[in-house]
Amino acid sequence: MIYFIILILVIFLLIHFSSAKTGGGKVKSPQGSYTKLLKEEVVFYQNLNNTEKINFEKRVRDFLEETKIEGIGTEITELDRVLIASSAIIPVFGFAGWKYKNLSNVIMYPNTFDKEFQFEGNNNRSIMGMVGSGYMNGQMLLSRAALYHGFSKSSGNENVAIHEFVHLLDKSDGNIDGIPENLKAHQYAIPWLKMMQQEMNKIEKGKSDINPYALTNEAEFLAVVSEYFFSRPEKFKDNHPELYEQLSLIFDINLIE
């Protein structure tokens, strides 16, 4: 009888430990592990003052507790989680209490994938990130290779994960149209649209260092220049001072003191 009771207790403890560890994909990790990785991998965090760093860490923890992250064909690592959460927080750091109400799940692929969400077996795997729509609404898909590249020293002006989270911000007012109305008042829309068109004309003529993918439409323009703004703020301000001022207003943050 005593052995039976011990066996039941062991099974209960195993189930309890497993449940606490997985949390349905919302895994809780020691605060120190977040801080160490942020110090090592996230330049935006490194440039904050001590008070801002504490705030950033808290918002990273909150995001990870509220958002499920799962891997397709790969296991999710602690670094994956910290970089995804950082990508989410960076564009909204100027907005206290911001929550991504239009996101419930982030799906991580080991590398690029195609329109059918396949990541192996063909040569058409060119997608690095995507905000889901239709039956995939509330989902974000990301390539780990692209995620890591965005936070590397060789990333240039690109950060795919920030790009996709800016799309989510844009979408939060109901339309992905390059005008994030939930972030700034309507009076900013007309000068922003005018500046956007002027810069798109420069890109078409080869007179801009902004990625030509920005010409796809207004929504992609916003996402592309936001990558540049957050990844290389000094360079962006030097090359595009008016755009820098507009994005500082849109995101309510000045990256260069």
PASEBA-1860 file (N, C-alpha, C; in nm, 3 decimals):
! residues 257
1> MIYFIILI> 0.083/-0.122/0.000/0.000/0.000/0.000/0.087/0.127/0.000 ~ 0.193/0.125/0.083/0.279/0.243/0.091/0.346/0.272/-0.042 ~ 0.384/0.163/-0.116/0.447/0.183/-0.247/0.350/0.245/-0.346 ~ 0.223/0.204/-0.335/0.120/0.260/-0.425/0.103/0.410/-0.401 ~ 0.101/0.450/-0.274/0.085/0.592/-0.239/0.204/0.672/-0.290 ~ 0.327/0.616/-0.273/0.447/0.685/-0.321/0.441/0.702/-0.472 ~ 0.396/0.596/-0.542/0.386/0.602/-0.688/0.290/0.711/-0.731 ~ 0.175/0.721/-0.664/0.076/0.825/-0.697/0.136/0.963/-0.676
9> LVIFLLIH> 0.211/0.982/-0.567/0.272/1.112/-0.539/0.376/1.148/-0.645 ~ 0.454/1.050/-0.686/0.556/1.075/-0.790/0.490/1.116/-0.920 ~ 0.383/1.046/-0.960/0.311/1.080/-1.084/0.253/1.220/-1.075 ~ 0.194/1.254/-0.961/0.138/1.388/-0.943/0.244/1.496/-0.958 ~ 0.361/1.474/-0.895/0.467/1.574/-0.902/0.520/1.589/-1.044 ~ 0.530/1.478/-1.117/0.576/1.484/-1.256/0.479/1.562/-1.342 ~ 0.349/1.537/-1.325/0.247/1.609/-1.402/0.250/1.757/-1.367 ~ 0.261/1.790/-1.240/0.263/1.929/-1.196/0.384/2.002/-1.252
17> FSSAKTGG> 0.502/1.936/-1.247/0.624/1.998/-1.299/0.614/2.021/-1.449 ~ 0.562/1.922/-1.520/0.549/1.933/-1.666/0.456/2.046/-1.704 ~ 0.344/2.060/-1.632/0.247/2.165/-1.662/0.307/2.303/-1.636 ~ 0.379/2.316/-1.526/0.440/2.446/-1.494/0.545/2.484/-1.595 ~ 0.614/2.383/-1.651/0.721/2.411/-1.745/0.670/2.452/-1.881 ~ 0.567/2.384/-1.930/0.519/2.413/-2.065/0.424/2.529/-2.069 ~ 0.328/2.534/-1.982/0.236/2.647/-1.977/0.166/2.673/-2.107 ~ 0.138/2.566/-2.184/0.070/2.584/-2.311/0.149/2.666/-2.409
25> GKVKSPQG> 0.282/2.663/-2.398/0.365/2.740/-2.491/0.411/2.873/-2.434 ~ 0.354/2.913/-2.321/0.391/3.040/-2.258/0.483/3.009/-2.141 ~ 0.609/2.975/-2.173/0.702/2.925/-2.073/0.759/3.040/-1.989 ~ 0.755/3.022/-1.858/0.814/3.122/-1.769/0.960/3.086/-1.744 ~ 1.048/3.184/-1.754/1.191/3.162/-1.733/1.241/3.257/-1.625 ~ 1.352/3.223/-1.562/1.409/3.313/-1.460/1.440/3.450/-1.519 ~ 1.414/3.554/-1.442/1.436/3.690/-1.490/1.579/3.711/-1.537 ~ 1.674/3.650/-1.465/1.814/3.667/-1.499/1.850/3.619/-1.638
33> SYTKLLKE> 1.782/3.514/-1.686/1.814/3.462/-1.819/1.775/3.562/-1.926 ~ 1.664/3.634/-1.907/1.624/3.738/-2.001/1.729/3.850/-2.002 ~ 1.767/3.894/-1.884/1.860/4.006/-1.873/1.993/3.974/-1.941 ~ 2.045/3.856/-1.918/2.174/3.817/-1.976/2.166/3.819/-2.129 ~ 2.062/3.761/-2.186/2.049/3.757/-2.331/2.025/3.896/-2.389 ~ 1.947/3.977/-2.321/1.924/4.114/-2.368/2.055/4.193/-2.370 ~ 2.136/4.177/-2.269/2.265/4.246/-2.263/2.357/4.202/-2.377 ~ 2.347/4.075/-2.413/2.438/4.019/-2.513/2.390/4.041/-2.657
41> EVVFYQNL> 2.258/4.042/-2.678/2.206/4.029/-2.814/2.126/4.149/-2.867 ~ 2.076/4.236/-2.780/1.980/4.338/-2.825/2.039/4.478/-2.804 ~ 2.084/4.538/-2.914/2.148/4.670/-2.908/2.052/4.775/-2.855 ~ 1.926/4.770/-2.896/1.826/4.867/-2.848/1.823/4.868/-2.696 ~ 1.820/4.751/-2.635/1.819/4.739/-2.488/1.949/4.795/-2.429 ~ 2.062/4.764/-2.493/2.192/4.808/-2.443/2.201/4.959/-2.436 ~ 2.130/5.029/-2.523/2.137/5.175/-2.530/2.040/5.245/-2.434 ~ 1.962/5.170/-2.360/1.867/5.229/-2.265/1.938/5.262/-2.134
49> NNTEKINF> 1.879/5.358/-2.058/1.931/5.382/-1.924/1.878/5.274/-1.829 ~ 1.924/5.274/-1.705/1.890/5.165/-1.613/1.740/5.152/-1.588 ~ 1.672/5.265/-1.572/1.528/5.262/-1.549/1.455/5.205/-1.670 ~ 1.497/5.248/-1.788/1.435/5.199/-1.911/1.461/5.050/-1.932 ~ 1.579/5.004/-1.892/1.610/4.862/-1.906/1.518/4.777/-1.819 ~ 1.492/4.823/-1.698/1.401/4.751/-1.608/1.262/4.744/-1.671 ~ 1.218/4.855/-1.727/1.088/4.861/-1.795/1.084/4.765/-1.914 ~ 1.191/4.765/-1.994/1.197/4.678/-2.112/1.192/4.531/-2.069
57> EKRVRDFL> 1.267/4.494/-1.967/1.268/4.356/-1.918/1.129/4.313/-1.872 ~ 1.060/4.402/-1.801/0.925/4.369/-1.754/0.831/4.346/-1.872 ~ 0.843/4.431/-1.973/0.753/4.418/-2.088/0.785/4.293/-2.170 ~ 0.911/4.255/-2.174/0.949/4.128/-2.238/0.884/4.012/-2.163 ~ 0.894/4.012/-2.030/0.832/3.904/-1.950/0.682/3.901/-1.971 ~ 0.618/4.017/-1.969/0.473/4.022/-1.987/0.433/3.966/-2.123 ~ 0.506/4.006/-2.228/0.475/3.956/-2.363/0.486/3.804/-2.368 ~ 0.591/3.749/-2.310/0.612/3.605/-2.316/0.511/3.528/-2.232
65> EETKIEGI> 0.460/3.590/-2.127/0.357/3.525/-2.048/0.221/3.527/-2.117 ~ 0.202/3.623/-2.207/0.072/3.640/-2.271/0.065/3.580/-2.412 ~ 0.180/3.548/-2.471/0.185/3.507/-2.611/0.245/3.368/-2.624 ~ 0.177/3.282/-2.694/0.227/3.147/-2.718/0.328/3.149/-2.832 ~ 0.440/3.081/-2.814/0.543/3.069/-2.917/0.569/2.921/-2.940 ~ 0.554/2.876/-3.063/0.575/2.734/-3.092/0.661/2.716/-3.216 ~ 0.732/2.605/-3.222/0.819/2.576/-3.334/0.759/2.474/-3.428 ~ 0.782/2.493/-3.558/0.746/2.395/-3.659/0.876/2.338/-3.715
73> GTEITELD> 0.901/2.212/-3.689/1.025/2.150/-3.735/1.146/2.193/-3.655 ~ 1.122/2.251/-3.537/1.234/2.297/-3.454/1.185/2.317/-3.311 ~ 1.278/2.310/-3.217/1.248/2.337/-3.077/1.275/2.485/-3.048 ~ 1.186/2.546/-2.971/1.202/2.687/-2.936/1.307/2.701/-2.825 ~ 1.401/2.792/-2.846/1.506/2.815/-2.747/1.476/2.943/-2.669 ~ 1.551/2.962/-2.562/1.535/3.084/-2.483/1.573/3.207/-2.564 ~ 1.674/3.195/-2.649/1.713/3.307/-2.733/1.603/3.342/-2.833 ~ 1.537/3.240/-2.891/1.423/3.266/-2.980/1.320/3.353/-2.909
81> RVLIASSA> 1.287/3.313/-2.788/1.181/3.381/-2.713/1.219/3.526/-2.681 ~ 1.343/3.546/-2.639/1.387/3.682/-2.603/1.392/3.772/-2.726 ~ 1.439/3.721/-2.839/1.448/3.803/-2.960/1.309/3.833/-3.017 ~ 1.218/3.737/-3.012/1.081/3.762/-3.057/1.016/3.869/-2.969 ~ 1.028/3.853/-2.838/0.968/3.951/-2.746/1.030/4.089/-2.764 ~ 1.160/4.095/-2.784/1.227/4.224/-2.806/1.176/4.289/-2.934 ~ 1.157/4.209/-3.038/1.104/4.261/-3.165/0.965/4.320/-3.146 ~ 0.889/4.261/-3.056/0.754/4.311/-3.027/0.757/4.440/-2.947
89> IIPVFGFA> 0.847/4.448/-2.851/0.849/4.562/-2.759/0.916/4.685/-2.820 ~ 1.019/4.666/-2.900/1.094/4.780/-2.954/1.004/4.882/-3.023 ~ 0.914/4.842/-3.116/0.832/4.944/-3.185/0.730/5.014/-3.095 ~ 0.695/4.954/-2.980/0.594/5.015/-2.893/0.652/5.060/-2.760 ~ 0.784/5.068/-2.752/0.845/5.105/-2.624/0.804/5.244/-2.580 ~ 0.771/5.330/-2.675/0.725/5.464/-2.641/0.582/5.471/-2.593 ~ 0.512/5.357/-2.593/0.371/5.354/-2.553/0.353/5.261/-2.433 ~ 0.342/5.320/-2.316/0.328/5.242/-2.194/0.200/5.159/-2.197
97> GWKYKNLS> 0.213/5.033/-2.162/0.094/4.948/-2.150/0.041/4.892/-2.280 ~ 0.112/4.914/-2.393/0.061/4.863/-2.521/0.054/4.711/-2.520 ~ -0.058/4.657/-2.567/-0.077/4.512/-2.581/-0.112/4.480/-2.725 ~ -0.056/4.372/-2.777/-0.091/4.327/-2.912/-0.219/4.243/-2.903 ~ -0.333/4.312/-2.908/-0.461/4.242/-2.897/-0.493/4.159/-3.022 ~ -0.421/4.186/-3.130/-0.444/4.112/-3.254/-0.340/4.001/-3.276 ~ -0.277/3.956/-3.167/-0.179/3.848/-3.175/-0.198/3.751/-3.059 ~ -0.206/3.623/-3.092/-0.216/3.521/-2.988/-0.104/3.419/-2.995
105> NVIMYPNT> -0.041/3.408/-3.112/0.053/3.299/-3.132/0.162/3.339/-3.231 ~ 0.287/3.305/-3.201/0.398/3.322/-3.294/0.450/3.183/-3.330 ~ 0.459/3.156/-3.459/0.505/3.026/-3.508/0.643/3.043/-3.569 ~ 0.738/2.966/-3.520/0.876/2.976/-3.564/0.913/2.861/-3.658 ~ 0.962/2.896/-3.776/1.017/2.799/-3.870/1.169/2.806/-3.864 ~ 1.238/2.695/-3.893/1.384/2.700/-3.888/1.446/2.792/-3.993 ~ 1.378/2.806/-4.107/1.431/2.891/-4.213/1.313/2.946/-4.294 ~ 1.340/2.994/-4.414/1.233/3.051/-4.498/1.128/2.946/-4.531
113> FDKEFQFE> 1.009/2.993/-4.568/0.898/2.903/-4.600/0.823/2.959/-4.720 ~ 0.726/2.880/-4.771/0.651/2.924/-4.889/0.509/2.962/-4.852 ~ 0.428/2.995/-4.951/0.291/3.041/-4.926/0.202/2.933/-4.868 ~ 0.245/2.807/-4.882/0.170/2.695/-4.822/0.226/2.659/-4.685 ~ 0.313/2.744/-4.632/0.375/2.727/-4.501/0.466/2.603/-4.495 ~ 0.524/2.567/-4.610/0.619/2.456/-4.615/0.760/2.512/-4.609 ~ 0.849/2.446/-4.534/0.985/2.497/-4.520/1.091/2.402/-4.576 ~ 1.047/2.300/-4.649/1.143/2.210/-4.712/1.077/2.144/-4.834
121> GNNNRSIM> 1.161/2.098/-4.926/1.109/2.020/-5.037/1.086/2.095/-5.167 ~ 1.109/2.229/-5.172/1.096/2.301/-5.299/1.188/2.422/-5.299 ~ 1.194/2.488/-5.413/1.285/2.602/-5.427/1.215/2.737/-5.416 ~ 1.089/2.737/-5.373/1.011/2.861/-5.368/0.996/2.914/-5.226 ~ 1.086/2.876/-5.140/1.076/2.916/-4.999/1.148/3.050/-4.979 ~ 1.074/3.158/-5.001/1.136/3.290/-4.994/1.079/3.377/-4.883 ~ 0.978/3.330/-4.811/0.912/3.411/-4.709/0.989/3.402/-4.577 ~ 1.024/3.517/-4.522/1.098/3.521/-4.395/1.008/3.554/-4.277
129> GMVGSGYM> 0.892/3.616/-4.303/0.800/3.651/-4.197/0.666/3.687/-4.254 ~ 0.561/3.669/-4.175/0.426/3.694/-4.225/0.329/3.715/-4.109 ~ 0.241/3.812/-4.124/0.129/3.829/-4.032/0.009/3.758/-4.093 ~ -0.048/3.665/-4.019/-0.157/3.583/-4.073/-0.285/3.660/-4.092 ~ -0.365/3.613/-4.187/-0.498/3.669/-4.212/-0.594/3.554/-4.238 ~ -0.724/3.584/-4.244/-0.823/3.478/-4.265/-0.819/3.378/-4.151 ~ -0.810/3.249/-4.186/-0.807/3.147/-4.081/-0.679/3.151/-3.998 ~ -0.578/3.226/-4.047/-0.452/3.241/-3.973/-0.449/3.373/-3.895
137> NGQMLLSR> -0.562/3.439/-3.885/-0.567/3.566/-3.813/-0.523/3.547/-3.668 ~ -0.443/3.642/-3.619/-0.393/3.632/-3.482/-0.261/3.557/-3.472 ~ -0.211/3.508/-3.587/-0.086/3.433/-3.590/0.023/3.517/-3.657 ~ 0.145/3.498/-3.616/0.261/3.552/-3.686/0.356/3.437/-3.715 ~ 0.409/3.434/-3.836/0.504/3.331/-3.875/0.641/3.397/-3.897 ~ 0.745/3.335/-3.844/0.879/3.391/-3.855/0.981/3.282/-3.887 ~ 1.080/3.318/-3.964/1.196/3.234/-3.988/1.301/3.261/-3.881 ~ 1.350/3.155/-3.816/1.454/3.175/-3.715/1.579/3.238/-3.777
145> AALYHGFS> 1.616/3.192/-3.896/1.735/3.247/-3.961/1.721/3.398/-3.980 ~ 1.603/3.442/-4.023/1.580/3.586/-4.042/1.576/3.659/-3.909 ~ 1.514/3.598/-3.809/1.508/3.658/-3.675/1.649/3.685/-3.622 ~ 1.735/3.585/-3.629/1.871/3.599/-3.577/1.951/3.701/-3.659 ~ 1.932/3.698/-3.791/2.005/3.793/-3.876/1.969/3.937/-3.839 ~ 1.842/3.961/-3.807/1.797/4.097/-3.775/1.865/4.155/-3.653 ~ 1.915/4.070/-3.562/1.982/4.119/-3.442/2.134/4.101/-3.449 ~ 2.183/4.060/-3.566/2.327/4.040/-3.582/2.395/4.169/-3.627
153> KSSGNENV> 2.526/4.174/-3.616/2.601/4.292/-3.657/2.600/4.311/-3.808 ~ 2.569/4.204/-3.881/2.568/4.211/-4.028/2.430/4.239/-4.085 ~ 2.336/4.278/-4.000/2.197/4.294/-4.044/2.174/4.414/-4.134 ~ 2.265/4.510/-4.131/2.243/4.631/-4.210/2.123/4.708/-4.158 ~ 2.029/4.740/-4.249/1.911/4.818/-4.211/1.788/4.729/-4.190 ~ 1.808/4.598/-4.180/1.696/4.504/-4.184/1.673/4.434/-4.051 ~ 1.546/4.415/-4.019/1.506/4.333/-3.905/1.365/4.282/-3.935 ~ 1.357/4.159/-3.984/1.229/4.104/-4.031/1.125/4.098/-3.919
161> AIHEFVHL> 1.167/4.060/-3.798/1.070/4.048/-3.691/1.010/4.184/-3.654 ~ 1.093/4.289/-3.645/1.039/4.423/-3.621/0.946/4.462/-3.735 ~ 0.984/4.431/-3.857/0.900/4.456/-3.976/0.760/4.399/-3.956 ~ 0.752/4.273/-3.913/0.621/4.208/-3.897/0.542/4.265/-3.780 ~ 0.610/4.303/-3.673/0.537/4.363/-3.560/0.486/4.503/-3.596 ~ 0.557/4.574/-3.682/0.505/4.703/-3.730/0.379/4.681/-3.813 ~ 0.376/4.574/-3.892/0.253/4.540/-3.963/0.137/4.518/-3.865 ~ 0.165/4.450/-3.754/0.060/4.429/-3.653/0.012/4.561/-3.595
169> LDKSDGNI> 0.105/4.654/-3.569/0.067/4.786/-3.521/-0.022/4.857/-3.623 ~ 0.019/4.850/-3.748/-0.056/4.912/-3.857/-0.196/4.851/-3.864 ~ -0.203/4.721/-3.841/-0.330/4.648/-3.850/-0.423/4.675/-3.732 ~ -0.369/4.728/-3.623/-0.447/4.743/-3.500/-0.563/4.841/-3.513 ~ -0.560/4.930/-3.615/-0.673/5.022/-3.636/-0.773/4.965/-3.737 ~ -0.750/4.840/-3.778/-0.843/4.774/-3.869/-0.795/4.763/-4.012 ~ -0.691/4.842/-4.049/-0.641/4.841/-4.186/-0.489/4.839/-4.187 ~ -0.432/4.753/-4.272/-0.287/4.757/-4.294/-0.265/4.847/-4.414
177> DGIPENLK> -0.243/4.976/-4.387/-0.239/5.075/-4.495/-0.121/5.172/-4.484 ~ -0.030/5.145/-4.391/0.086/5.233/-4.376/0.059/5.356/-4.292 ~ -0.062/5.366/-4.236/-0.097/5.481/-4.151/-0.144/5.426/-4.016 ~ -0.057/5.416/-3.918/-0.094/5.359/-3.788/-0.175/5.457/-3.703 ~ -0.303/5.467/-3.733/-0.388/5.569/-3.670/-0.401/5.551/-3.520 ~ -0.383/5.428/-3.471/-0.393/5.406/-3.327/-0.275/5.467/-3.251 ~ -0.167/5.495/-3.322/-0.048/5.548/-3.256/-0.043/5.700/-3.254 ~ -0.092/5.761/-3.361/-0.085/5.906/-3.369/-0.213/5.966/-3.426
185> AHQYAIPW> -0.237/6.090/-3.390/-0.361/6.157/-3.432/-0.365/6.177/-3.583 ~ -0.484/6.202/-3.635/-0.506/6.214/-3.779/-0.426/6.326/-3.844 ~ -0.393/6.431/-3.769/-0.324/6.543/-3.832/-0.185/6.506/-3.883 ~ -0.132/6.392/-3.836/-0.002/6.348/-3.883/-0.012/6.268/-4.013 ~ -0.130/6.228/-4.051/-0.147/6.139/-4.166/-0.108/6.207/-4.297 ~ -0.153/6.331/-4.320/-0.128/6.397/-4.449/0.021/6.424/-4.471 ~ 0.095/6.484/-4.374/0.238/6.502/-4.398/0.313/6.369/-4.412 ~ 0.267/6.266/-4.340/0.331/6.136/-4.352/0.310/6.077/-4.492
193> LKMMQQEM> 0.189/6.084/-4.543/0.160/6.032/-4.677/0.238/6.109/-4.784 ~ 0.249/6.239/-4.769/0.322/6.320/-4.864/0.470/6.282/-4.865 ~ 0.527/6.269/-4.744/0.668/6.232/-4.733/0.693/6.091/-4.786 ~ 0.598/6.002/-4.760/0.607/5.866/-4.809/0.616/5.863/-4.962 ~ 0.529/5.938/-5.027/0.527/5.940/-5.172/0.656/6.000/-5.229 ~ 0.706/6.104/-5.165/0.830/6.166/-5.211/0.946/6.067/-5.204 ~ 0.953/5.993/-5.095/1.063/5.898/-5.079/1.048/5.779/-5.174 ~ 0.925/5.737/-5.198/0.903/5.627/-5.292/0.949/5.667/-5.432
201> NKIEKGKS> 0.928/5.793/-5.468/0.976/5.843/-5.598/1.129/5.837/-5.604 ~ 1.194/5.871/-5.494/1.341/5.864/-5.490/1.389/5.720/-5.503 ~ 1.320/5.629/-5.437/1.359/5.488/-5.445/1.348/5.439/-5.589 ~ 1.239/5.476/-5.656/1.218/5.437/-5.796/1.331/5.487/-5.886 ~ 1.383/5.604/-5.855/1.489/5.665/-5.938/1.629/5.622/-5.892 ~ 1.636/5.533/-5.793/1.765/5.486/-5.745/1.840/5.589/-5.664 ~ 1.768/5.685/-5.604/1.831/5.793/-5.528/1.809/5.779/-5.377 ~ 1.779/5.659/-5.333/1.756/5.635/-5.190/1.820/5.502/-5.152
209> DINPYALT> 1.869/5.494/-5.027/1.927/5.369/-4.979/1.822/5.282/-4.908 ~ 1.696/5.322/-4.913/1.588/5.242/-4.854/1.560/5.122/-4.944 ~ 1.540/5.006/-4.882/1.514/4.882/-4.955/1.399/4.902/-5.055 ~ 1.419/4.870/-5.183/1.314/4.886/-5.285/1.186/4.809/-5.255 ~ 1.192/4.712/-5.163/1.069/4.641/-5.125/0.965/4.738/-5.070 ~ 1.012/4.854/-5.024/0.920/4.957/-4.973/0.826/5.008/-5.080 ~ 0.858/4.986/-5.207/0.772/5.031/-5.317/0.648/4.944/-5.335 ~ 0.643/4.830/-5.268/0.531/4.737/-5.284/0.398/4.806/-5.259
217> NEAEFLAV> 0.387/4.878/-5.149/0.267/4.955/-5.114/0.299/5.037/-4.988 ~ 0.203/5.116/-4.943/0.227/5.205/-4.828/0.255/5.127/-4.700 ~ 0.187/5.013/-4.684/0.208/4.932/-4.564/0.351/4.879/-4.557 ~ 0.401/4.833/-4.671/0.538/4.782/-4.673/0.639/4.895/-4.657 ~ 0.605/5.013/-4.708/0.694/5.128/-4.689/0.711/5.156/-4.540 ~ 0.601/5.162/-4.467/0.609/5.187/-4.323/0.693/5.081/-4.253 ~ 0.670/4.954/-4.286/0.743/4.846/-4.219/0.891/4.850/-4.252 ~ 0.925/4.876/-4.379/1.065/4.878/-4.422/1.142/4.994/-4.358
225> VSEYFFSR> 1.084/5.115/-4.360/1.156/5.229/-4.301/1.162/5.216/-4.149 ~ 1.067/5.147/-4.090/1.071/5.126/-3.944/1.185/5.032/-3.906 ~ 1.208/4.929/-3.987/1.324/4.842/-3.966/1.452/4.926/-3.961 ~ 1.467/5.010/-4.061/1.586/5.097/-4.076/1.596/5.192/-3.956 ~ 1.486/5.254/-3.920/1.479/5.350/-3.810/1.526/5.287/-3.679 ~ 1.478/5.167/-3.648/1.514/5.104/-3.521/1.649/5.033/-3.526 ~ 1.690/4.986/-3.644/1.816/4.912/-3.654/1.937/5.001/-3.664 ~ 1.927/5.111/-3.739/2.039/5.201/-3.761/1.992/5.346/-3.750
233> PEKFKDNH> 1.952/5.389/-3.629/1.892/5.522/-3.614/1.984/5.637/-3.654 ~ 2.114/5.628/-3.621/2.205/5.737/-3.656/2.216/5.752/-3.807 ~ 2.237/5.641/-3.875/2.247/5.641/-4.020/2.117/5.688/-4.083 ~ 2.004/5.642/-4.029/1.874/5.681/-4.083/1.852/5.831/-4.069 ~ 1.889/5.886/-3.954/1.871/6.030/-3.932/1.961/6.110/-4.025 ~ 2.083/6.063/-4.045/2.175/6.133/-4.135/2.123/6.134/-4.278 ~ 2.074/6.020/-4.324/2.031/6.006/-4.463/1.888/6.052/-4.489 ~ 1.805/6.047/-4.383/1.662/6.079/-4.402/1.610/6.157/-4.281
241> PELYEQLS> 1.660/6.279/-4.259/1.624/6.354/-4.138/1.474/6.380/-4.123 ~ 1.404/6.408/-4.232/1.260/6.436/-4.222/1.182/6.309/-4.190 ~ 1.220/6.199/-4.253/1.155/6.072/-4.221/1.182/6.032/-4.076 ~ 1.304/6.058/-4.031/1.339/6.028/-3.893/1.248/6.103/-3.797 ~ 1.224/6.231/-3.824/1.138/6.312/-3.736/0.995/6.259/-3.737 ~ 0.946/6.220/-3.855/0.810/6.167/-3.864/0.796/6.035/-3.787 ~ 0.894/5.946/-3.802/0.886/5.818/-3.731/0.905/5.837/-3.581 ~ 0.983/5.937/-3.541/0.996/5.968/-3.399/0.860/6.009/-3.341
249> LIFDINLI> 0.782/6.084/-3.421/0.647/6.122/-3.380/0.553/6.001/-3.378 ~ 0.560/5.920/-3.482/0.471/5.804/-3.492/0.492/5.707/-3.376 ~ 0.619/5.679/-3.345/0.651/5.581/-3.241/0.675/5.645/-3.103 ~ 0.663/5.779/-3.098/0.678/5.853/-2.973/0.810/5.820/-2.902 ~ 0.918/5.823/-2.981/1.049/5.791/-2.924/1.157/5.863/-3.002 ~ 1.259/5.910/-2.932/1.375/5.968/-2.994/1.494/5.877/-2.965 ~ 1.544/5.811/-3.066/1.649/5.710/-3.047/1.788/5.771/-3.034 ~ 1.800/5.899/-3.067/1.929/5.966/-3.061/1.917/6.087/-2.970
257> E> 1.976/6.077/-2.853/1.967/6.187/-2.756/2.074/6.292/-2.785
END
